[in-house]
Amino acid sequence: MKPYWLPAISALFFPIVIAQAGLPQTPPAQTTQPSVHAPAQVENKDIGFSFSLPGEWQVVAAVPTVPVQQQKEEQKAPTAEVRQGVACINIPLTAQRGNPASVIVIVALPFECFGQTMKYDDLPGFGEGATEGLKQTLNILEPIRASYSLAGHRIWIQRAKATPKGKTAPVYTVEIACTVLEKGAVCWLAQAADAAGLEAFEHATVTLDGVKAEALVPKDVFVKTP
């Protein structure tokens, strides 16, 4: 793996995430309406993770323009390796709640498709590239970073405040957590419009390579020790 490719891959892919999720605009019109007993969730056996949210979250249906956007971003890729990475990344889940909407997106890069693997040390570049992609529509303010262990895996995480380009409101909390699994890399992204949205993201139940964790982000991750 050449880690300098990773920021380019994620920076090019995240405009596709924006197109799918409607970030940071109002919620997309095409959504499914799960009952309170059917939480927004995904189990991805190809890569080896699951993720589950409370029932008030709505799963966002695929937007027809996303494949077109992905093709455009692939064409911008500076190398064949970056182009392959952009083509292989996928969005297993997009969910939203409220208005202004809090949005949660999962981004996955399967190694079998990509033809290469990643290490934990590659994650900062991958995650920071994602932040660069988000800067197309958001002003990213005061980012802070941390790392922690979860279900036998190391997690890289970044939190920042953000506002839509050219505006001072609404103020979102943007949080992205990434890890490397046996079969791929995964990032969970939250654009939280309120404390409840961020709490739901951080308290979501996950499994990583078959090991369950009761919360994606443990308490006090960003609290610095003396």
N, C-alpha and C positions, 0 to 999 in steps of 0.2 A: 504494500500500500504506500502510495506517495501522498503524505498527509496534506501537502499544499493543494491538492486537487479538491479536498473536501469542502473548504469554504466556497469555492466556485460552484460545486454541485448543489449545495444547500441554498446558496444565494440565488441561483437560477430557478431552483424548484419552488421556493417559497412564494413567488408570485402566483404559482399554480394553486398553492394553499389559499392565498388571498382570494383568488377567483372562486374557489370551491366554497369557502366559508363566508364570503361576503365581508371580509375584514377591510376597514373597520366600520363599514356602513351598516344600515339597518338589517335585520334578519332576512335571509333569503325567503322567497315566497314558497318554494317547493320544499316542504318538510313532511315527515310522517309524524303522526300524533300518538306516541305510545301511551298506554294506560299507566296509572300510578303503580301498577304491579309489574310493569315491564320496563326496567331501567335501560337507559342507553348503554350498550355494552358490546364488546367485540372479543372473540376468541380467535387468535391467529395461530393456527397450528403450524403453518409453514415456517414461521419465524420463532414461535414459542413464547407467546405472551397472551394475557387476557387483561381486560380493563372494564370496570363497571362503574356507572354513575347512578345517582338517585333517579326515581321515576319522573320527576318534573322536567328533566332535560329532554329535548326533542332531537331526534336524529335528522340531520340535514341530508336531503336526497342529493344524489350526484347532479351537478350542473352540466348541461350539454356542452357548454363552451370550454370545459376543462381540458378535454383531449386536444383541442385546437391550441389552447394556451400552452399546453405541455410541448406540443410540436414546435411552437415558436421559440420557447426557451431552449429546447434542444439545439435549434439552429444557431443560437447565440454561443453555444459552448465552444471554448477555445481549443479543446483537444477531443480526440475520440474517447478517451477515458471519462472525461467530464460529461460528454454527450451520453455515454452508456449509463453513467450514474444517474443523470436526470431522467433517463428513460425508465430506469429500474425502480426509482422511488415511487411509493404509492401511499394513498391516504386510506387506512383501514376504517377510520371513524371520524366524523365531524358531528358535533352536537352543540346545541345552544339553549339558552334560557333567558327570559326577561327582555326588557326594552328600555334603555339601550341594551343590546344583547351581550351576555357573556358567552364566549365561544371556546370550545375545546376541540383541538385537532390532534390526531395521531399521525405521525409520518414514519414510514418504515422503509428500510433499504435492505432487501434480501441479498445475501452474499452470493447465492447460487446464480441469480440473474446478473449481478454486478461482476462476477468473476474474480473478486478479491475479497479479503476480509479486513476488518478494522480491529484496532486495539483501543483500550480505554484512553490512552494518550492522544488518540486521534479525535476524541469527542469535542474538546474545546474548539478546535477549528471548525468542525461540523456545526456545532451549536452557534458559534459566532457568525458563521456564514449565513445561518438562518436569520439571525438578527439583522444582517445587512439586507437580506431580502425583504424583511418587514419594513425597513426604512423607506421603501418605495411609497408607502402609504401612511406611515406612523412616524412621529417624532419620538425617539427612544431616549429616555431621560434617566440618569442616575443608575446605571446597571450595576448590580452586585452579583458575585459568583460564589459558589461553594461546591463541595462534593461530599458524598456520604455513601454508606453501604446499605444495600437493600436486597433482601432475599438472595444473598450470595453474590451480588453484583455491585460494581461501583457506578454511581450516578453522578454526572456533571449537571449542574443546575445554574440558571441565571434568572434573576428577577429584575424588572425595571418598571418605571412608570412610563406611560405613553399617551400621547394625544394624536388625533387625526391631523394629517398634514394641513397646515394653514389655520388650525383651530386651537383653542385653549380648553375646549371641553367636547365630549366627556373625557375624564381622566381614567385610563385603564391601568390595571396591573398586568403586565405581560410576563409570564413565567414559562420557561422552557427547561425540561429535564430530559436528558439523553443517556442511553446506556448501550452497551454491546452485549448481545446474546449469542448463543452458539451459532445461530443461522442468520443473524442479521443485526442491524443497528435500528434502534427505535428512539424517537423523540416524541414527547407529549408536550403540547403547547396550549397554554391557556391565555386568552385575552379576557380578563375578568373585569366586568363593569362595576362590581361591588364586592364586599367582603364575603358574601354568601357564595358567589361564583368562584372566588379563589379557594374558599374552604372546601367546596365540593371537589374541585380539581385535586387539591392536596390530600383529601381524605378518601379519594377513589381507591377501591380495592383492585389490586393487580396480582398477577402471577408472572414470574420471570423464569423461563426454563423449568416450569413445573413447580416452583416454590412460591407459596402464597405470601403476600404482604397485605396487612390490613389498611395501609395508607401509602400512597405513592410518595408523598413528601413528609418525612417525620417532623415533629414539632421542633422548633428552635434550630433548624438547619442553618439559618442565616444569623444566628446569635454567635458573636465572636467570644471565644474563651479568653480569659485574662492571660 
